[in-house]
């Protein structure tokens, strides 16, 4: 009897894991010939898999990251996998606002088109600070991409119809923003959750501001992905998370599917400002749909990055 219970428990566990790992795939075959795509953090993880998929569709793909050695290696691999030589990299440090401004200046001088911007780069829950004195999560995950998108927005409008895809996480639901302390940096997981909620508000307000101007905006939860985010933590934590990720998380290629879907599908146009997971619109918690908070965060972010 014990053996039977063990077999049943093992089978249930196996099927549960398979169900948790199951994700819808992007089946849209839209070509991107003549289109230019910019992906932050495109040298690894979901960003790299997205770059491969979009390059395979004929796009000119530019990956932006701070480690040029890793970027060069990633570009070679993306070219090899996609059979597309029109892939390049540019240096960008999302934790430094001067770097973001210099990047945008260089990009606008070199590139005459920008059809798809994918705000992919991000930091996990770490208690650190950016060069500009922002909490690392809020500074990189939200403010860096906020500034980048705003500085590139004129080019996106020129190339309409264009779109902006911003990666977020379902963990947004565990925190709310405190406008008296946007730089909250006490508990790692909570500071990460707040930055991901900020991504959602940003995507919604961007959709409102660009409505009718040919630019659409989407927030994407890629799922819990087997990526290299654990490199910011101790060896013991990394070893533990490797086991957990192997059991419950999905490969980067699977995690990239909803990002690709929002980047290429015509079906998403009517959902500008929406939140997506598993290649379909998903429902947000009521507090994450507050247009007033989204507008307030936009205005506060403009002041913080000195756009206002």
C-alpha positions, -999 to 999 in steps of 0.1 A, spaced: 0 0 0 29 24 8 43 17 -26 10 25 -43 7 58 -23 42 67 -33 35 60 -70 3 81 -69 20 110 -51 48 109 -76 24 109 -105 4 138 -91 36 158 -85 48 151 -120 15 162 -136 13 193 -114 48 203 -124 39 198 -161 8 219 -157 27 246 -140 53 247 -167 27 247 -195 25 280 -214 8 291 -245 32 297 -275 31 325 -299 18 311 -332 16 344 -350 39 342 -381 40 380 -388 72 390 -406 92 420 -394 113 427 -426 123 464 -426 114 468 -389 139 479 -362 136 464 -328 155 476 -296 157 452 -267 172 463 -234 191 435 -216 189 415 -248 222 396 -241 207 369 -219 175 353 -207 141 362 -220 156 392 -238 180 371 -258 154 345 -268 131 374 -279 160 388 -300 165 355 -317 127 351 -325 124 386 -339 156 384 -359 143 352 -374 113 372 -386 136 395 -405 139 425 -381 170 446 -375 176 438 -338 196 460 -315 204 447 -280 213 473 -254 234 462 -223 263 474 -202 286 443 -205 301 446 -240 319 413 -237 286 395 -231 269 416 -257 294 406 -284 290 369 -276 252 372 -275 252 390 -309 272 361 -325 248 336 -310 217 355 -321 230 358 -356 238 321 -358 205 309 -344 184 334 -365 204 333 -397 201 371 -397 233 392 -398 214 424 -391 219 422 -353 241 446 -333 246 459 -298 249 492 -281 262 501 -246 236 510 -221 237 510 -183 201 513 -170 214 522 -135 229 554 -147 207 582 -161 236 598 -179 242 565 -197 206 564 -207 207 599 -221 239 593 -240 225 560 -254 194 577 -267 214 605 -282 236 580 -301 207 558 -311 188 587 -326 218 598 -346 225 563 -359 191 548 -363 164 564 -385 137 538 -374 124 523 -342 93 502 -346 94 480 -315 109 489 -281 111 461 -256 119 472 -220 133 439 -208 163 447 -187 157 444 -150 171 438 -115 158 412 -90 152 422 -54 185 436 -42 192 462 -16 215 485 -36 216 520 -51 220 534 -86 246 560 -95 219 586 -92 208 576 -57 177 556 -66 170 522 -51 184 497 -76 151 480 -84 131 512 -88 159 529 -106 166 502 -132 133 485 -136 112 517 -137 130 550 -139 157 539 -164 131 525 -188 108 555 -182 136 579 -193 146 557 -222 111 554 -236 104 591 -233 136 601 -250 129 576 -279 92 584 -281 95 609 -309 111 583 -331 85 558 -322 58 582 -332 76 589 -365 75 552 -372 39 546 -363 24 521 -360 49 512 -333 47 496 -300 64 494 -265 65 462 -246 75 464 -209 82 433 -188 67 432 -154 58 404 -130 27 390 -113 43 397 -79 31 433 -84 0 423 -64 19 420 -31 27 457 -28 13 492 -34 33 524 -42 40 548 -14 45 583 -30 62 594 2 88 568 -3 92 557 -40 128 549 -32 117 522 -7 147 499 -2 142 479 30 129 444 21 143 430 -12 112 413 -23 89 442 -16 111 467 -34 111 444 -64 73 441 -63 69 479 -62 91 483 -92 70 458 -111 38 476 -102 54 508 -114 61 490 -148 23 483 -151 13 519 -142 39 532 -167 26 510 -195 -10 522 -188 -2 559 -187 20 556 -218 -10 540 -237 -32 569 -225 -7 596 -236 0 580 -270 -36 571 -277 -45 580 -314 -8 587 -322 1 553 -335 21 540 -305 7 512 -284 19 499 -250 18 465 -233 29 451 -200 40 415 -200 44 389 -173 67 363 -189 61 337 -162 87 326 -136 117 319 -158 149 299 -155 172 329 -161 205 342 -145 189 365 -120 203 346 -91 239 358 -99 232 387 -76 229 365 -46 250 342 -24 263 308 -36 240 289 -12 209 308 -24 219 302 -60 222 264 -54 188 263 -37 171 284 -64 186 262 -92 167 232 -77 135 253 -74 138 268 -109 144 233 -124 112 221 -107 88 250 -111 102 276 -135 100 276 -173 128 279 -199 137 314 -212 124 304 -247 90 297 -232 90 329 -211 97 349 -242 65 338 -260 42 364 -246 68 391 -252 70 380 -288 33 378 -291 29 414 -279 57 426 -302 42 411 -335 5 402 -332 -22 425 -346 -46 411 -321 -31 431 -292 -37 465 -308 -71 468 -292 -56 461 -258 -31 490 -256 -23 496 -219 -32 460 -211 -15 434 -191 -6 401 -208 5 366 -197 4 333 -216 -1 351 -249 -35 366 -239 -48 395 -219 -49 390 -181 -68 407 -153 -51 430 -129 -60 436 -93 -82 467 -90 -56 489 -74 -32 482 -103 -58 497 -127 -60 531 -110 -55 557 -138 -51 584 -112 -21 566 -96 -6 559 -130 -8 596 -139 7 606 -105 36 581 -109 43 595 -144 45 630 -131 67 620 -102 90 601 -125 93 631 -148 106 651 -119 129 624 -106 147 619 -140 145 657 -147 122 656 -177 97 680 -161 
